[in-house]
Amino acid sequence: MFCSCFSSSILRISCPRPSIRSTTCASSTSTTTISASAPPCITFTVLIGSTQFRRIAHRYGNKLVTAWGAAGMAIYPLLLAFSENTWQFYGLSFIGGFLFAMINGAYINYMLEKIPPNDRPSHLAWYSIILNTAILTGSLIAPAIADMAGLVNALILIGILRILAGLSVHKWG
């Protein structure tokens, strides 16, 4: 959760486009173009991925799809760190949207499998508190870490942390 929020905060605030390796921000026109068109790419593929979720989760199980989705979400910041143009960014947005659909659906189902039916409201309330805390924390510290380590290094770090998160879900559930 934190890693996902962290990398999206880095992209929103630091945003050197179209060449992500540059150390200075690109013109406001190119930043606006990417900011305005990337969310529809992601949203569209989340929608398409959601239609395929039932088949994939039924075949592999919610735990495995959650683990693969979390580790797969590492693809987005790792490849984004080395992308050179806008089209690569759009392609990664499509991949990221599909993986987000898988992890979002599988994680909710996996949680509901593990939560005792008579105590679901309190468990889901704690889940909501922890999720929103992770989103807020990631959004607040992402720009500072990106400024200290550099955008590319921060994206690579987030990719590695996402892989570790996926492996830990797979191993310890």
N, C-alpha and C positions, 0 to 999 in steps of 0.2 A: 504494500500500500504506500509506504513512505517513499520507496524508490520510484514508483510511478509518478507520484505527485512531485517529487524532487526534479525529475528530468523534464516534466512538462513546465515547471516553473522556470527552469533554466532557459528553456526555449522561448518562453513568453517574454522574459525580462532581458536576457542577453542578446539573443536574436541577430547574430551576424549573418545576413543572407545576401546573395545566394551562395557565396563561398563560406562554408561554415568554419574553414580553417583560418580565416582572416581574424586579426585581433581588433579591428575597428568595425563598428556597425555599418551596414550597408545603407544605401539611401532609404528614406522613409517610404518611397514608392514600392520598392521590392519587399520591404518588410510588411507593408500593408497587404500586398498581393498574397504573400504566403500565409499571413495570419488569417486573411479572410477566406482563403480557399482550402486550407488544410482541414479545418473542422468538418466541412461537408464531405471530404474524402474519408475521413475517419468515421463519421456518422453513417455514411452510406455502407461502408464495409462492416460496421458493427451490425447494421440491420441485416445485411446479407448473411453474415456469420451467425447471427441469432437464428436464422431459419434452418441452419445446418447443425445447430448445437445439439438438438435432441438425438439425432443419428450418431453423432460423434460420442456424446456422453454415454449413450446406451451401449455403444460398442466397446469403449475403453474404461468407463467408470468415471465418476466425478473426481475422485482423488487424483487419478492419473492425468485427467484433462486439466485439473487445477495446477498440478506440478509442471506439466508440459507448457501450459499457458504462461505461468510465472517465469519459467526459464526462457520460453520463447519471446517473452516481452523484452528480454535482453537484446534481441536482434535490433529493435528500434533504436535505442541510444548508441549501441556499438556501431551500427552502420551509419547512423546519422553523424557520428563523430568524424567519419571519413567521407561523407558525401560532398560532392563538388558543385552540384547544380540543383536547380529547383525541381527538375523531373525526378531526380533520385529522392528528394524529400517527399514528393507526392507518392511515389512508389512505396516508400517506407510507411507513409500514412495509411495506405491501403492495407499493408501487411499488419501494421499495428492495430488497426481497427478490427480486423478479423481475430487476431490473438486476444484483444480485449474482450470481444464477444465470448470467446471460449472461456477465458478465466473468470469473467463476471458471472456467467451462468453456472459454471461448474462449482465455483466457490460457494455461491449461495446454496446450491443443492447439497454440496458436501457438508456445509455447516448444518443444514436442516437434518441431514442424516445423523449427525453426531449429537445434536442438541436434544435433551430429553423433552418429549412432547408436552409434559406438564409444566415446564419451566422455560418455554420459548420466549415469552415477552422479555424477561430479564436478560437472557442471553443475547437476544437481538438488540436490546437497548445498549448493552455493553459493547457489542460489535459496532453499533452506530457511533458511539462515543469514541472508541478507539480509531475507527476509520476517519472520522472528521478531525480528530487530533492529529493523525498522520498527515492528512491533507494540509491542514494549517501549518504544521511544523515544516513539512517539506517545502511549502510555498514561501515560508519566511526565511529559511536558511539557504535555499538553493542559490539565490543570487550571490550571497557572500562566499559560498564554496566555489561557485563558478568564477568569481573574481579572484579568489586566492589561487586556485589550481588551474584556471583556464577552462574555457568551455569544452574543448575536446577531451581534456583529462577528466573533467567532471562527468561527461557523458560515458566515457569508458568505465569510470568507477561505478556509475549507476548500472551499466550493463553487467558488470561483474557481480554486483550486489543482487541483481535480479536473478542471475544464474544460481547464486547461492540460495536465494529464497525458494526457487523452484526445487532445487535438490533437497532442501530441508523439508519442504512439504511432502516430497516423494518419500523421503526416508522416515520422518517422524510423524507425518500426517498432521 
